[in-house]
Amino acid sequence: MTRADPQLQATVLEHARRGVQLQIVLRALLLLFFAATVFAVPPGRGLLACAIVVAAYAVWVVAFTVWFRGGGTTAVRFAWLALFVDLAVLTTLALLTDLLAPESWTGSVLAAAFGLIPVLAATQLAPGVCAAVVGPTVLLSFVAGVITQEANAEPWSSLLLRHVLLAGVGAGCVGLSRIQRSRVTTIAGLLRDRARLVDELSDLETRERRDLAESLHDGALQYVLAARQDAEDARDTGDPAAFDRLDEALATSSKLLRSTVSQLHPAVLERAGLAAALQDLATTTGSRAGFTANVEVRDWPERSPVDALVYRTARELITNVAKHARASTLDVVLDGTGDPLRLTVTDDGVGIPDGAADHSLAEGHIGLPSHAVRVEAAGGRLTVQRGPAGGTVAILEVPRPA
């Protein structure tokens, strides 16, 4: 967790707070266990000393809970220190009962609580802290067992097996803490990416409106203005050439307007299918950008659920060729002969630089990456790379619909 990543900090802190809240609940259960053990299975000697320790622990548990609720971020960050208090109280009670009253079962019952300490530590989103608690827990439990071994007449095999199991539980708790931390970090990363995408998508409509305005201003509007000038000339002079220019300007502006409307909502895709829509898109874009477009269709289904996805991705790829490639030829191959279905867009332009996609995404240009995400969500794959002979080759693959 770094200071440069506030989203990660906030997410980890929130989950750590929840972990400490669970720790408080488990600590309350541990306190009840201590009290029930001392008074339901009382030691023959040392009952008063054990009762004082349990009472002091109860006061401390209440004080810690009050402090945590009002301590804010500081309380979350330093709550792990309370685990050593739990361990110290448990060790003290175990030694008191075993040394002062070895004939009673109190110490044996309390020894079972050593297995709860690693669970308390696992509520922390810090594997290092969990390991730092688990190690002393196993060690102190083993030392307490050795000290009271003779009084309890416990064989070494029993003592060692108990602590091997306790060490295994502790190792599992450390692993669980690591997994939980990894999950929280992943969630924080997804939240950060989501926030970034939301910010970028909020600007997407503005960019699209600007691009549309530029397209209309530099294209159809210029021909409409020229047509208006030619209409005035024709009205004043009656020159047949002015009428010809007027007709040409109106025809061109009509064609450009249809192209713009088609990009906004490709009606030809619904009427004639993907092949015709791609042919119209490639030809129109090529005539405006100055490259020759060739479209080849191989056994593509007449209608397919993935047509809209393929068309939107193809439009983004062809538009990128028009804007950046400086190509003279564009080849589009729509191949429906196998599974997956495949669209290949190849140009002979300058070629895409290495790392261009990542660099573009870092600068906030999410056009192609957003299409790649949609393709992956549909079970497909989109790859864009330099062609073997120059230019750029983009391949879109999507599973054939059932």
N, C-alpha and C positions, 0 to 999 in steps of 0.2 A: 504494500500500500504506500503510495507516494503522495506528496503534497500536490503534485501536478495533476492528480486524478481525483477530483472531489466527488465524482459520481461513485467511484469505487469506495472511497472513504465512507461516504454516507451509507451505502448499501451494507458494507461490512460492519459498520458501527450499529446499524439497526438490527442486523442478525445477531451480533454479539450481545446486544441488549436483551434480546429474546433468550439467548443462551443463559445469561446471568439470571433472568427471571426463572427459568427452569431450574437453575442451580439453587435458587432460594427455596423453591418448593422441595427439592430433594434434601436440602439441608434441614428443613423443618421436619421431614420424615426421619432424618438421621437423629435429630434431637429427640423425637418421640421414641425412637428405638433405644437410645441411651437411657432415657427415663424409665421405659418399660422394662428394660433388662435389669437395671440396678434395683428397681423396686419389686419386680415380679420374680426375679431370680437373684435375690440379694446375696452378697458375699457374707461369709460368717464373720469376718472382721473388715474394718475399713469402710463400712457403709456410709458413715458420716462424711468421710473424705470424698467418696465417690459422689455423694449427693451434692456436696459443695461444688465439685467440678462441673456436674451437670447443670446446677443452677447458674453458675458463672457462664457456662456455654449458652444457656438459654438467654441470658441478658445480652450476651454478645450477638447472638443470632438476631434478636429484635433490633439492636442498635445498628447492625449492618444493613438490615432490610430498610430501616428508616433512612439511613445515610444514602443507600443506593437510589431510593426513590427521589431524593432531592439533590443528588450529587451530579446529575447530568452526565456529560461526556467523561469527566474525570472518574466518576464512579465506575463506568463501564470499562475504562482502560485499566483500572487497578483492582477490579473485583477478583482477579485470579489470586491475589495474595491471601484472600480468605481461605483458600484451599489448604494452605499450610497450617492455619489455625485448626481447621477440621481434623487434619492429620495429627497435630500435636495433642488435641483433646482425646482423640481415639487411642493414641499410643499411651497417654497418661492413664486412662481408665483401664486399659488392658493390663498394664504393668501393675497398677494398684491392686486390682482384683486377683491377679495370678500370684503376686508375691505375698500379699497379706492373707489371702484366703484360697490357697491352692486346692483345697478340698472341694470348693464350690464349682458350679458350672458357669458362673458369671463371665469369667475370662474367656472361656471357649465360645460362648454366645457372642460376646463383643468382638472376638477375632473375625467373625463373619463380616463385620462392617468394613473391614479393610477393602473388601471387594467393591464397596460403593464409592470409595474415594476416586478411583480412575474414572468412574462414570460421571462423577461431579466435574472432574477435569475435562472430560470429553465435551462438556457443554461449551467450553471456550473454543473460539474459532482460531486457535493458535496451537498447532501441533507441538511447537517447542515448549510452550507452557505446560501442555498436557504431559509431555515426556518428563519435564522437570518435576512434576508432581508424582507421576507414576513411579519413577526410580526410587525416590525416598520412601514411598508407600510400601513397595515390595521389600526394601531394605529394612525399614523399621519393623514391619510385620515379622520378617525373618529373625531380626535381633530379639524382638519380644518373645518369639517362639523358642529361641535358643535359651534365653534367660529362664523361661518357665518350663523348659523341657523336662528337667528332672522332677520338678514338683508335679507336673502333669503326667509323668511317665509316658511321654509320647515318643515313639521310635523315630529314628532319623528318616526312615523311608516315608513315614506319614508327613513329617515336617517338610521334607523336600518336595514331595508331590503336591502338597497344598500350595507351596509358593511357586512352583512351576506353573500351576493353574492360574494363580494370581498374576504372575508375570505375563501369561498369555492373554488374560483379560485386559491387563494394562496396555499390552502391545496393540490389541484390537481397538482399544479406546483411542490410542494415538492415531492409528490408521483412520478411524472414523472421524476424528477431528480434522485430519488432513483432507479427507474426502469432502467434508462439509465446507471447509475453507475453499476448496477448489470449486465446489458448486456455487458458492456465494460469489466468488470471483467471476465465474462464467456468467452468472445472472447480471452482475454489475456491468460486465462488458456488453452484454446484450442490451441492457438499459441505455448504456452510453451510445451504442450504435443506433438504437431506436430514436433517441433524442436527436442525434445528429441527422438522421434521415428525415425526421419530422421537420427539423429546421430547414433542411435543403428542399424538401417537397413543398414547404410553404412558399419558397421562392420559385418553384417550378412553374406555377401558373403565370407568374409575372414574366418569366423568361419566355414562355410559350406565346404569351400575348405580344411581347416585344418582337419575337421572331415572325409572328403572323403579320404584325403591323409593317415590319420591314419588307416582308415578302409582297404584301399588297402594294406598298408604296413604291418599291423598286420594280414591280412587275406590272400588274393590271392597271394600277392608277396612272402610270406613265402613258400607257396606250390609250386610256380613256381621255387624258388631257390632250394627247396628240389628236385623237378623234374629234374632240371639241374644236381644236384649232382648224382641222381639216374641214369640219362642218361649216365654220365661219367663212373659210376661204371659198368653199363650194357655193355657199349662199351669196357671197359677194361677187364671185367671178363666173360661176357656172362651169368651171374647168372640170372636164371628165376625170382628169388625173387626181383631182382632189377627192372626188367620189371614190376612186379606187383606193386611195390611201385611207380614206375614212372606213371603207369596208374592211380593209386589211387590219387596221388598228382595232376595230370592234371585234373581228374574228379572233385576233390574238388575245385581246383582253378577256374575251369569253372563255378561251381555252385555258388561260392562266387561272381564271376564277374557278373553273371546273376542277383544275388540278389542286388548288388550295382547298376547296370544299371536299374533294376526294381524300386529301390527307387528313382532314378533320374527321370525316366519316366516310369510309370507302364503300359507297353503295354498290359499286361494281363487285365487291367481294360477296355481297349477299345475292346479287342477281346472277353473276356469271361464274363465280367461284374464285379460288385462290390463284389459279394459273393466269386467268385474264386480269385479275387485279394486280398481280406482280408485273405482268407485261406492261400494263398501263402505267404503273408506278415507275418502273425502270426507264421506259421510253420517255415519259414526261420529264423525269429528273435529268436524264441524259441530255435531252434537248436544251434544258436550261443551263446545265453545268458544262456542256460542251464535250461530252464523251459518248461513244457508241455503246448502246446497251444490247446485249444478247441474252435472251431468256430461253432456257431449254427445260421442258417438262417431261418427266419419265414416269408414266403410270401413277400419277398422283390421284388419290381418290377424288371423286367429283365433289363431295362434301365431307368434311372431317371436323371433329370437335376442336382440333388444334389449329385450324385455319387462321383464326383471329390472332393467336399467339405468334404463329409463323409470320403472318403479314406485318404485325407491329414490329417484330424483331428485324425483318427484312427492310422495313421502312427506315429504321434507325441505322442499319448498316449502310444502305444505299445513300442516305442523307449524309452520313459521315464521309463516304467516298466523294460526294459532290463538294463537301466543305473543305476537306483536308488532303485528299489523295493526289490531286492534280493528275488524274488518270485520263487516258484517251480511250480506254476500252473497259467495259464492265461485263462480266459473265455471271449470270445467275442460273443455277441448276437446281431444279426442284425434283428430287428423286424419291418416288414412292414405291420403288421395286422391292425394298427390303424392310427389315425392322431393326433399328429404328428408321423412321422417316427422316430424310435429310435435306437440308437447304445449304447450298454452297454459294457464297458470294466472293468472287475473285476480281481484283482490279490490277492494272499494271502501273499504278502510281508510285509514289515515293516510298511506300511501305510504312508500317506502323513501327515506331521505335520500341526498343526493349524497355519494358516497365512503363509504357505509356498509359496503360489502363489504370495501374495503381497511382501513378502521378496525377492523372485526370480525376480520379476519385478523391484524392487528397485535396485537390483544389476545389472540390464541391460539384464537379460535373458527374452527375449520376445517371446520365442517359443510358449508356450501354451496360453499366453494372446493374441498373435496375431491371433491364431486360434479362440479363443473365440470371438474376435471382428468380424472376418469374419462370424462366425455362427450367431451372433446377427444381422449383416447386412442382412443376409438372412432370418431374422425373427425367428431364432431358439434360443436355449439356450444350454450352455455347463456348467455342474456342475461337480466338482471333490471334493470328500470328503472321509473321512475314512469309511471303511465298518463296519457294525455292529459287525462282528466277526473278525475284523482286516483287514489288507490290505487296498486297495484303490478301490473305485467304481467311475468310470467316466461315465456320462450319457450325450449323445448328442441327442437333439431333434430338428428336422427341420420340417416345415410344409410340408404336402404332396402336391407335385406340381399338379396343375390343369391338 
